[in-house]
């Protein structure tokens, strides 16, 4: 696939975020700047406590920052009201969580449709079929989450994130709760979403094999971006993580 998609899906410029005050204050993000390129798969890695979740939450409009600028597309998040932020999260950002976060009383199909239903948007039936086919769930749509394996539940969550065609999907340790085979299926699907559907994906992971599916890996340490790697190979990623002090 040689389609070139330019521009940024999201960015942070000089962002600082602190938790607490005084002697116990923690600087979770320390004047960090990152560019999330459109139509690319970006992995965020770094030791525990390095600021990965805080960065992802800031980029997704789930959390405020103390200084600096955060944008999704051209929209500067600090300029938005609470309602504007809620609208942005609903319409322009998708999420895949480690724990799947499906609603247990809804069928797979209802879970997949939920973000669009909440946003009062109608799915394009052809696109719905394409997404459901891509995750291999066509014969599971009436099942409740409890009737599905972990891997199938995460595929429902991926379809739910992809269906609204958000500016960016944030995936937080999406394979952390899955066995290697199911995790591999999820990563292959995320990769395919980028290559075939031009989706932009940002994935936080501590797994070098998962990061190797990405186009680029950003390494954080103490709230700062300390290293980037293009077209990562798992062993290179692992070496860098060891240098930075573990996972
Ligand atoms: P990572 O995702 O890389 O493990 P986090 O972004 O969760 O890192 O955390 C970065 C730093 O901010 C850590 O020192 C963590 O303890 C601190 N931190 C994160 N969330 C909070 C919070 N709600 N209150 C206080 N400190 C927090």
Boltz pocket constraint, residues with backbone or C-beta under 6 A from the ligand:
constraints:
  - pocket:
      binder: B
      contacts: [[A, 19], [A, 20], [A, 26], [A, 27], [A, 28], [A, 46], [A, 47], [A, 48], [A, 49], [A, 50], [A, 51], [A, 52], [A, 53], [A, 54], [A, 55]]
      max_distance: 6.0
